[in-house]
Amino acid sequence: MSSGKLIELFRSCGLSEQKAVETTKNDNLSKRFKAVLDEASKYGAVSENGVLYYHLASKLKPVLEKYIQFLVPYIIEGKLDNTQRIDAALQYLISELKSDVDVKAFEEFCGIGVIISGEEIEQIIEDVVEKYKNEIIEKRYKFNTGLILQEVRNKLKWADGKIVKAEVDLQVLNLLGPKTEEDLLTSLKKDKNGSKKSYKKTVEIESKAPQESNSSSTVKKNNSPQSKSVPKSNEMVEKVSNEISLTILDVMKKLDFHKPGENNTTDGYTVTKNTERLLQEHLKITGGQVRTRFPPEPNGILHIGHAKAININFGYAKAHDGICFLRYDDTNPEKEEEKFFVGIREMVEWLGYQPHKITHSSDYFDRLYEWAVVLIRKGLAYVCHQRQEEIKGYNPPPSPWRDRPISESLVLFENMRMGLVDEGDATLRMKITLEEGKQDPVAYRIKFLPHPRSGSKWCIYPTYDYTHCLCDSIEHITHSLCTKEFQSRRSAYYWLCNSLDVYCPVQWEYGRLNMDYTVVSKRKILKLIEKGIVRDWDDPRLYTLTALRRRGFPSDAINRFCARLGVTGAQAVVDPQMLESEVRNSLNETASRTMVVTEPLKICITNFEELDLESTISVADFPSDPLRGSHNIAITSIIYIEKMDFKKEADKSYRRLSLKQSVGLRYAGIVINVIEEVINNDQLIELRVTGKLVDANNKPKAFIHWVSDPKPVELRLYEQLFCHKNPEDANEVKDGYLSDINPNSLLILNGLADKSLNVISDFQCYQFERIGFFSADPDSTQSRLVFNRTVTLKEDRLKN
């Protein structure tokens, strides 16, 4: 089989293209892997279990190749369902090497049919944690949990390793509580002389020197001996102590950017004969104050990547007693809507920041036009008639109009402004080559559309490349902080300011933030909305900021998440669990506890009157801190528990209610025992139980939550919207992101809540005990409350 066909075959079972190509370079592995897939194809199961097939092929010794026909069906049937069992299978076969395999002995050796319940894992880990309890408490998070994992593995050989690890982490967290600042400090390391020194972590901010432009303006690199000390490089590395930074301000204070007015001390900053004068004038206007800006386009809703930009721009200004402008980059009237202007400001303020001033690029349209005329007069810009499709890409043909007479360009540009040139027939282009090699970026284009703010005054609109740096100059921004993709525009930034002989800020770039399992493109989100896959921009499955707010993510958790990422030149692609962990930490401190049943099972306490209980029970909103308030819950002879908290027959590791096992009711102080099941049409609809007061003689194995005299609630449980980490990757998702939708991304349950649950405002957060953190949705009515699950209590699918 040809190499191309092998790659196609290997990719059909889920291998990435790179992995498939690498595999074809190994003849022996390719041969074995093809043999495994050929066997799987007999059952029509090539596209499934790709990881297991590959593992089998990579571990298979030549002497065991004859067992491929025997092993593959075990994988397809789910009997060899992980790499651990496959390794055991190969170990057994290599030790026997018989033509007739003893199937019973083989399956016993591989643990086939052995099912380890969540309760069993939980109980074993509890026992092992108890064994090491004193050492864990003493060493806290420096304790080596590998000891626990190894001991659990010895006792539960076939337990899922990921579930075991998650449960160990959970139980250690329950024992120690969240990490303190002291826990997060890096251990001190002794140097060769025996003294202690702290580890360091690196924060990188990049601002590489631009290529020399081919403009006719006179500029030179700053090699002046009179300059103040220059940082080693503007791709500089700021050594930051590895102390935990609780806020973005802690991170921003450690960045070694230039001081206001010392722009010329940064590498790559171009200096003209007027630079010193312009910087002195700048300092007189600003008083040496740090000035930043957050400049979003008002053509969509902000997403999680913008949260990082907001924190960096507003955070840097705040950390240095400066100011930050919110500037709408409203240069494209085609896509701008009022709701986006409002939504952007709302999200900035929701994150806790107040703009010093709200401005618009359109505020400066008159001045920008005047400066464009100056560029033409200097021979640094010209009117071009190449159409947009002709100048797309990185290697477009040079413009035949680049050297047209200045007087001709002035007339044509005025005609463009007057509406005498058709849309698409002319643009104004600047004479500069960008770092990426693209020549002569467009400064102005024609759009016969009214502007939301300036109306029909203009039919030519400036581009980002032209507008961005000049608006920064007008507002006397000291630090133009932007994401890394704008690094290729930095030469144009400096060139344009210097060509017009105006104050030139310093541009610094940082890596943008991307999130797995989502898309943030405005165009793609709009397509999701149009297709009815999500409801709107604030659908809680999205990672827009309005969606995260609706899902119940606290703004302070998002800010801490951004601080935790730090400021580096590298692009960050983050698993959502990193953000969710910050959300849990926040809600654990702020979300009051209450009891809600998601899938109710009716319970009748037949001897309720004999128990002589109060009709209401006072329950602390925060059990660990009762002084923070309480609420009263009702208890009657009819209560409701979770269906999953009852099993007719239970094994030894099961700790909740069964026909032969009692369970306690949280806060009620009673234990219930089943005396009768009520069945209707083969469905369990009720349990009749008796209750006893808890005492030393009948202490139950577990306590469960419940509700009585409840009110209905709608619960919306969210999972990731997409199945793959990168739904936009054509190698992973061949048919595009719309084909990668997770069908289980939303589950709606009709639950019951205690009547004490009163929602005061939208997005109010609660911890539903043993279930998760939930937020009140704006769809709520007086008769029916609606809650969105924000996050689970932990990665604790075992604890219910």
Beta strands, then each sheet from edge to edge (+ up, - down):
strand 1: 189-190
strand 2: 196-197
strand 3: 200-205
strand 4: 220-221
strand 5: 236-241
strand 6: 270-271
strand 7: 291-294
strand 8: 323-328
strand 9: 357-360
strand 10: 381-384
strand 11: 427-430
strand 12: 442-446
strand 13: 460-462
strand 14: 479-483
strand 15: 506-510
strand 16: 513-515
strand 17: 572-574
strand 18: 592-594
strand 19: 596-597
strand 20: 600-605
strand 21: 616-620
strand 22: 630-634
strand 23: 638-642
strand 24: 646-647
strand 25: 657-658
strand 26: 663-665
strand 27: 670-680
strand 28: 683-693
strand 29: 703-704
strand 30: 707-708
strand 31: 711-718
strand 32: 746-753
strand 33: 765-768
strand 34: 772-776
strand 35: 785-791
sheet 1: 1+ 2-
sheet 2: 3+ 5-
sheet 3: 4+ 6-
sheet 4: 7+ 8+ 9+
sheet 5: 10+ 11- 12+ 13-
sheet 6: 14+ 15+
sheet 7: 16+ 17+
sheet 8: 18+ 33+ 34- 35+ 31+ 32- 19+
sheet 9: 29+ 26+ 27- 28+ 20+ 23- 30+
sheet 10: 21+ 22-
sheet 11: 24+ 25+
end
